[in-house]
Amino acid sequence: LVLGATREIVEKKGLAELSAREIARGIGYSAGTIYNVFENLDDLLLTIQIELLDDAVLRLQSVTNNGDARHYVDQLSAAYIDFALENRRVWNLLFQHHLPSDTAVPPPFHDNINKMIEIVKVALAPLMAGATAETIDRKARVMWAGVHGISAIAVTDKSPTMTSQTAQDFVKSFTATYLAGLK
């Protein structure tokens, strides 16, 4: 109930409108009930982000690799942008929610990022014959970071040139340029 209500508030109103009181109102319980389940709002928001990244990994895993590496990279990138745009307000939690400096990001968060990197590595490896595993890993992380950055800008619709409507063109241009650079 708490996760669903929190996600709904973020989707409808954004992070700025989120509070324990607002969540409690949405589920018909007291605000204190939330803290029986989650340590604090940061813990709650991290849980939502981890669930979101779980779903993003599943989306990328659903992309079919037909053996054409360039096509596969394009399809993965397009799926990533589509997923971000479909979940734009919650996706923004990845960029808007900041943890206190003494709070570590939990392992499942990092695990999901690494799962996405692994998918990208599989896509890039055929294009990097003879490259070391370390080089492929580095190139995959850079590629993921670029696509992730495009998603971050696109979901805000605040850029005069990159919007939700132009994000797919931008990511396609980015991946084409990046893949050309791998040669």
N, C-alpha and C positions, 0 to 999 in steps of 0.2 A: 504494500500500500504506500509506504513512504517513498520508495523509489519511483513508483508510477506517478504519484502526486508531484514529486520534485521535478521529474522529467516534463510533466505537463506544464508546470509553472514556467520552467525555463523555455519550453517551446513556445508558449503563448505570450509570455511577458519579458523573458530575458533574465539573465543572472542578477541584474540590479534589483529586481523585484522579489528575489528569493529570500525567505526568512523561515525560521523554524515555526513561527506563528502562522505564516501563510500556508506552510505545508500541513500543519496540524489542522487548520481550518478545512483544508481540502480532504483530509481523511477522517475528520470527525473525532479526533483525539486531542489530548493536550500536547503542548509543545514538548513537555518533558518526556513523553512517550518516545519521541524521535531519538532522544539520547539514551533510551534503554536499548536501542537497536544499533545506533551509530555513535561513535565516540564524540563527534562534532560535525558541523556542516562540511568541513573539509573532507572528512572521512566519507560522508554521504556523496559529495560531489565526485570524489575519486572513484567510488564504486560505480557511479553512473558513467564516468569516463571509461572505466575498464570494460563495462558492458558494451559501451559504444564501440570501443576498439575491438572487442570480441566480434561484434557484428561486422565491422569493417574487414577483419581477417576473413570471416566467412564469405563476404562478398568477393574478395579477391580470390579466395580458393574456388569460387564458383566459375571463375573465368576459364574458358577452355583454351588449352594450349594445343593449337593445331600443328605445331612443329615449325611455324614461321616465327622466329624470335622477334623480329621487328613488329609484326602484327600483334603478337602476344603482349609486348611492352605497351603498345598503343591501347590495347583492350584493357590491360590492367590499369593504366593511367586514367582512361575514360571512366572505368568502374569506380575508381577512387574518388574522382571529382563528382560523379553522379551521387555516390553515397554521401559525400560531404554536403552537397546541395540539398539532398533529400532530408538531411538531418541538421540543417544549417544552424539553428539556435543551440542545439545540444552540442554540435561540432565546435561551436565557438567556446564551449567550456574548456576545450583543450588549450585555448589561447588566452582566455579571460581569467580563468581561475588560477590564482597564484597561492601556493602553499606557504605557510610560515617558514622562515629560513631553517628552523630546527626540525622540520618535518621531511622525512624521506619519502620519495615516490615509491609506492609499493611494487614488489617484484612482478605481479601480474600485469601492471601497466607496461613495464619494460619488456615483459615476455611477449605481449601483443605487438609491440613495435618490432621486436626481433623476428616474430613470425612473418610480418609484412616484408621485412628486409630479406628473409629467406626466399619468399616468393619472387621478389625482384631479382635476387641472385640467380635463381633457376631461369628466369627470363633472359638475363644478360649473359650468362655463362656461354651459350652457343656463339655469341657475338665476340667473345674474348678468348678465342682459342689460344692456348699457351700461357694465359695469364695465371698468376698464382692465386690461391684461394684468398689471400689477404687483399690482393688487388681487386678481385671480383667483389669481395665484401665491401671494400671502400667505395667502389664505383656504384654499387647497389645502394649504399647509404646516402651517397650524394644524390642519386636519382630520386630516391624516396623523399629526401629533404626538399628537393625542387618541386616535386608534385605536391607534397604536403604544404609547402609555402604558397603555391598557386591556390590550393583549396582554402587556405587561411584568408587570402585576399578575396577570393570569389564569394565566400559565404557572407561577407560583410556588405557587399554591393556598395562600397564606399569609394572604390577606385574609379576614376573617370574612364579608364580604358579597359580594365578587367572587371567584368561583372559576371553574374551567374549565367548570362547569355553568351559571354565570350570566353568563359573559362575553358571549355573544351578546345577551342581554337588555340588558346594559349598553351594548354598542356600538350597538345599535338605538336605545336611548334617547338616547345621545349624538348620533348622526347626525340623529335627528329634531329634537332641540333645536337643534343647530347649523344645520341647514337652515332651520328656522323663523326663526332669527336672521338669516339672509342676506336675508330679506324686509325 
